[in-house]
Amino acid sequence: MNVVILRGHLSRPPEHRLLPSGDHLVSYEVTVVRPGQRAESVPVAWMDAPPSAAELAVDEEVVVLGRVRRRFFGRGGATQSRTEVAAERVVPVRHRKRARQALHAVLAAVGEEVDGAT
């Protein structure tokens, strides 16, 4: 099973793009800090996100639920790849109830219990 749960801060403004296919994509850079470790920057892509997804602010703390994917694309005559989190939900932590509900739903899908999460 491919499940990702991230909690971190947006390190740059969301980027909204309309793809040639007509799909909407919102991209984030989420910085995750682990005590005693260096911060890690994780690219996140959210397809068909709601309009409010592009309104999140830099430094806003979010919970991201999704999966890891690696996509390949051509650039400059060469094939390149990018590993990112394909988001299914991105919830600001300030909306604790929604964040907790989303976390419960994901963990229930993988058969885990949530104790004091979020």
For each residue, the residues with C-beta under 8 A, 3 or more apart:
1: 110
2: 67 68
3: 65 67 106 109 110
4: 64 65 66 67 68 85
5: 63 64 65 103 106
6: 30 32 42 44 62 63 64 85
7: 32 61 62 63 64 93 118
8: 30 31 32 33 42 61 62 64
9: 30 31 33 59 60 61 62
10: 13 14 28 29 30 31 56 57 58 59 60 62
11: 29 30 31 41 58
12: 15 28 29 58
13: 10 57 58
14: 10 26 27 28 53 54 55 56
15: 12 26 27 28
16: 24 25 26 53 54
17: 24 25 26 27
18: 22 23 24 25
19: 22 23 24 25
20:
21:
22: 18 19
23: 18 19 47 48
24: 16 17 18 19 47 48 49
25: 16 17 18 19 45 46 47 49
26: 14 15 16 17 45 46 49 53 54
27: 14 15 17 43 44 45 46
28: 10 12 14 15 43 44 45 46 56 62 64 87 90
29: 10 11 12 41 42 43 44
30: 6 8 9 10 11 41 42 44 62 64 85
31: 8 9 10 11 39 40 41 42
32: 6 7 8 39 40 41 42
33: 8 9 37 39
34: 37 39 40
35:
36:
37: 33 34 40
38:
39: 31 32 33 34
40: 31 32 34 37
41: 11 29 30 31 32
42: 6 8 29 30 31 32 84 85
43: 27 28 29 82 83 84 85
44: 6 27 28 29 30 64 66 84 85 87 90
45: 25 26 27 28 84 85 86 87
46: 25 26 27 28 49 53 66 86 87 90
47: 23 24 25 86
48: 23 24
49: 24 25 26 46 53 54 87 90
50: 53
51: 54 55
52: 55 56
53: 14 16 26 46 49 50 56 90
54: 14 16 26 49 51
55: 14 51 52
56: 10 14 28 52 53 60 62 90 92
57: 10 13 60
58: 10 11 12 13
59: 9 10
60: 9 10 56 57 92 94
61: 7 8 9 92 93 94
62: 6 7 8 9 10 28 30 56 90 91 92 93
63: 5 6 7 89 90 91 93 99 102 103 118
64: 4 5 6 7 8 28 30 44 85 87 89 90
65: 3 4 5 87 88 89 90 91 102 103 106
66: 4 44 46 85 86 87 88 89
67: 2 3 4 85 86 88
68: 2 4 83 84 85 86
69: 83 84 85 86
70: 81 82 83 84
71: 81 82 84
72: 79 80 81
73: 79 80 81 82
74: 77 78 79 80
75: 78 80
76:
77: 74
78: 74 75
79: 72 73 74
80: 72 73 74 75
81: 70 71 72 73
82: 43 70 71 73
83: 43 68 69 70
84: 42 43 44 45 68 69 70 71
85: 4 6 30 42 43 44 45 64 66 67 68 69
86: 45 46 47 66 67 68 69
87: 28 44 45 46 49 64 65 66 90
88: 65 66 67
89: 63 64 65 66 102
90: 28 44 46 49 53 56 62 63 64 65 87
91: 62 63 65 95 98 99 102
92: 56 60 61 62 95 99
93: 7 61 62 63 96 99 118
94: 60 61
95: 91 92 98 99
96: 93 99 100 118
97: 100 101
98: 91 95 101 102
99: 63 91 92 93 95 96 102 103 118
100: 96 97 103 104 114 117 118
101: 97 98 104 105
102: 63 65 89 91 98 99 105 106
103: 5 63 65 99 100 106 107 114 117 118
104: 100 101 107 108 114 117
105: 101 102 108 109
106: 3 5 65 102 103 109 110
107: 103 104 110 112 113 114 117
108: 104 105 111 112
109: 3 105 106
110: 1 3 106 107
111: 108
112: 107 108
113: 107
114: 100 103 104 107 117
115:
116:
117: 100 103 104 107 114
118: 7 63 93 96 99 100 103
